[in-house]
Amino acid sequence: MKSFKELIVWQESNKFALKIYKLTQLFPKSELFGLVSQLRRAVVSVPANIAEGFNRQSKKEYIQFLYIARGSLQEADSLLSFAKNLSYISEEDYLSLQKDLTLTGRLLSGLINSIKEK
């Protein structure tokens, strides 16, 4: 594989981040420097850490970046729950995002496991 962009997990996490960016445009303006900023940073961190780890010198370093990506994904999960409880997102949108989040998490875990097995 020549580029991190070929990784399905990077592609899915990037799509997820784009969905969050679009969704948070609808949040109250008072949340711009609070929940919106934190949620956006968390979701953009996922594909960014996958990309950063891709060209690291060792498997151990690469896996560490993937663990950071997984942690950011969990942070996003928590923040989405908070946003739903504040009625900033609908139940329908929340459930759809949960599916995307779960898929990305499974793909990340699969990549981590495959690297560990090499």
KELUM-731737 format. One record per residue (C-alpha): x negated, y, z; residue in three letters. Coordinates in Angstrom, 3 decimals, m for minus. Each point is the difference from the previous one (the first is absolute). Example, Ala and Ser with C-alpha at 12.3 -4.5 7.8 and 13.67 -1.06 7.14 Angstrom:
2
       east      north         up    aa
    m12.300     m4.500      7.800   ALA
     m1.370      3.440     m0.660   SER
***
This chain:
118
       east      north         up    aa
      0.000      0.000      0.000   MET
     m1.485      3.317     m1.084   LYS
      2.176      2.509      1.826   SER
      2.128      0.259      3.117   PHE
      2.772      1.193     m2.312   LYS
      0.353     m3.574     m1.256   GLU
      0.969     m1.207      3.473   LEU
      3.745     m0.563      0.323   ILE
     m0.177      1.079      3.636   VAL
     m1.508      3.349     m1.025   TRP
      2.666      0.454     m2.692   GLN
      2.843     m0.801      2.422   GLU
     m1.381      2.164      2.794   SER
     m0.458      2.875     m2.429   ASN
      3.632     m0.325     m1.169   LYS
      1.111     m0.099      3.634   PHE
     m1.958      3.177      0.780   ALA
      1.573      1.766     m2.978   LEU
      3.488     m0.996      1.210   LYS
     m0.757      1.419      3.432   ILE
     m1.305      3.245     m1.461   TYR
      3.194      0.432     m2.018   LYS
      2.239     m0.966      2.900   LEU
     m1.673      2.374      2.451   THR
      0.683      2.919     m2.318   GLN
      3.571     m0.302      1.303   LEU
     m0.974      0.204      3.685   PHE
      0.740      3.224      1.885   PRO
     m2.589      2.731     m0.604   LYS
     m0.601      0.090      3.753   SER
     m1.592     m3.467     m0.328   GLU
     m2.513      1.023     m2.688   LEU
     m2.926      0.178      2.426   PHE
      1.293     m2.740      2.272   GLY
      1.655     m3.187     m1.131   LEU
     m0.374      0.680     m3.738   VAL
     m3.720      0.626      0.274   SER
     m0.649     m2.983      2.243   GLN
      2.080     m2.390     m2.105   LEU
     m1.649      1.135     m3.217   ARG
     m3.488     m0.382      1.481   ARG
      0.834     m3.504      1.207   ALA
      1.330     m1.247     m3.340   VAL
     m2.704      1.567     m2.139   VAL
     m2.593     m1.547      2.303   SER
      1.081     m3.496     m1.040   VAL
     m1.034      0.104     m3.700   PRO
     m2.922      2.303      0.865   ALA
     m1.499     m2.512      2.427   ASN
      0.556     m2.875     m2.413   ILE
     m1.891      1.996     m2.625   ALA
     m2.767      1.062      2.368   GLU
     m0.596     m3.535      1.229   GLY
     m0.046     m1.472     m3.503   PHE
     m3.577      1.051     m0.770   ASN
     m1.511     m0.522      3.422   ARG
     m3.201     m1.996      0.299   GLN
      1.324     m2.826      2.137   SER
      3.144     m2.057      0.491   LYS
      0.056      1.101      3.625   LYS
      0.121      3.686     m0.973   GLU
      2.669     m0.623     m2.647   TYR
      2.171     m1.905      2.459   ILE
     m0.392      2.792      2.574   GLN
      1.412      2.508     m2.501   PHE
      2.875     m2.376     m0.741   LEU
      0.739     m0.228      3.736   TYR
      0.067      3.804      0.145   ILE
      2.438     m0.014     m2.948   ALA
      2.188     m2.496      1.846   ARG
     m0.061      2.190      3.107   GLY
      1.079      3.009     m2.057   SER
      2.834     m2.066     m1.435   LEU
      1.173     m0.816      3.526   GLN
     m0.205      3.683      0.914   GLU
      2.208      0.794     m2.999   ALA
      2.460     m2.662      1.151   ASP
      0.282      1.624      3.411   SER
      0.396      3.493     m1.487   LEU
      2.687     m1.191     m2.431   LEU
      1.940     m1.468      2.904   SER
     m0.261      3.319      1.796   PHE
      1.171      1.868     m3.134   ALA
      2.959     m2.353     m0.333   LYS
      0.959      0.557      3.639   ASN
     m0.045      3.744     m0.642   LEU
      2.266     m0.581     m3.032   SER
     m2.612      1.388     m2.395   TYR
      0.350     m3.140     m2.101   ILE
      3.018     m2.163     m0.651   SER
      0.319     m3.590      1.132   GLU
     m0.059     m1.052     m3.663   GLU
     m3.240      1.872     m0.715   ASP
     m1.509     m1.322      3.213   TYR
      0.781     m3.626     m0.910   LEU
     m1.406      0.480     m3.496   SER
     m3.200      1.499      1.400   LEU
     m0.257     m2.858      2.497   GLN
     m0.035     m2.453     m2.908   LYS
     m2.817      1.957     m1.656   ASP
     m1.875      0.199      3.279   LEU
      0.362     m3.732      0.644   THR
     m1.183     m0.861     m3.515   LEU
     m3.055      2.233      0.349   THR
     m0.784     m1.499      3.406   GLY
      0.196     m3.532     m1.365   ARG
     m2.207      0.897     m2.948   LEU
     m2.543      1.594      2.334   LEU
     m0.054     m3.057      2.248   SER
     m0.401     m2.230     m3.037   GLY
     m2.948      2.032     m1.261   LEU
     m1.638     m0.030      3.428   ILE
      0.402     m3.769      0.237   ASN
     m1.331     m0.594     m3.516   SER
     m3.101      2.102      0.697   ILE
     m0.607     m1.832      3.282   LYS
      0.170     m3.357     m1.805   GLU
     m2.675      0.914     m2.577   LYS
***
